[in-house]
Amino acid sequence: MLIELSRSLGITVVVVTHELPSIFAIAQRVIMLDKSVKNIIATGHPEELRDRSDNAFVRDFFNRQAEERRTAAGGERV
């Protein structure tokens, strides 16, 4: 619904979430904030941040779902 509204009305939608499936489904651009530094630590497309971020914390955040699935399936955490 958010994507449809954004496209049909030509508006920008801001969503605040930690839920990875939602981020990957609807986000074209992500801004990641870090409370400890009180600043933006990453911006970009979710896949770009997951695969190529220079910041290990950012990569870990966007890859945590795959890691959680491996752990739940009995695999070792990398």
C-alpha positions in Angstrom: 0.0 0.0 0.0 2.8 2.4 0.8 4.6 1.8 -2.5 1.3 2.2 -4.4 0.5 5.5 -2.6 4.0 6.8 -3.2 3.9 6.1 -6.9 0.4 7.2 -7.6 0.6 10.4 -5.6 4.3 11.1 -6.3 5.1 11.5 -2.6 8.0 10.4 -0.4 7.1 8.1 2.5 9.2 7.9 5.6 9.1 4.6 7.6 10.9 3.9 10.8 11.6 0.2 11.4 14.1 -2.4 12.4 12.2 -5.1 10.5 14.4 -6.3 7.6 11.7 -7.8 5.4 9.9 -4.4 5.4 13.1 -2.5 4.6 14.0 -4.8 1.7 10.4 -4.8 0.4 9.7 -1.0 0.4 12.9 1.0 0.8 14.7 2.6 -2.1 16.9 4.5 0.2 17.8 3.9 3.9 19.3 6.3 6.4 20.8 4.4 9.4 21.2 6.2 12.7 23.5 5.2 15.5 22.5 6.2 19.0 26.0 5.9 20.4 27.4 8.5 18.0 24.2 10.4 17.7 24.5 10.7 13.9 23.9 9.1 10.6 26.2 6.2 9.9 25.0 5.0 6.6 22.8 5.9 3.6 22.0 4.0 0.5 19.9 1.2 -1.0 19.4 -1.7 1.4 21.1 -4.3 -0.7 24.1 -2.0 -1.2 24.4 -1.5 2.5 24.1 -5.2 3.2 26.7 -6.2 0.6 29.1 -3.4 0.3 29.1 -1.0 3.3 32.5 -0.1 4.7 30.9 -0.1 8.2 30.9 -3.6 9.8 28.0 -2.7 12.1 25.9 -1.7 9.1 26.7 -4.9 7.2 26.0 -7.0 10.3 22.6 -5.3 10.8 21.5 -6.0 7.2 22.8 -9.5 7.3 21.4 -10.5 10.6 18.3 -12.2 9.2 20.3 -14.7 7.3 22.5 -15.3 10.3 19.4 -15.8 12.5 18.0 -18.4 10.1 21.3 -20.3 10.1 21.4 -20.3 13.9 17.7 -21.5 14.1 18.5 -24.3 11.6 21.3 -25.5 13.8 24.1 -24.1 11.8 27.1 -22.4 13.2 27.3 -18.6 13.4 30.0 -17.1 11.3 
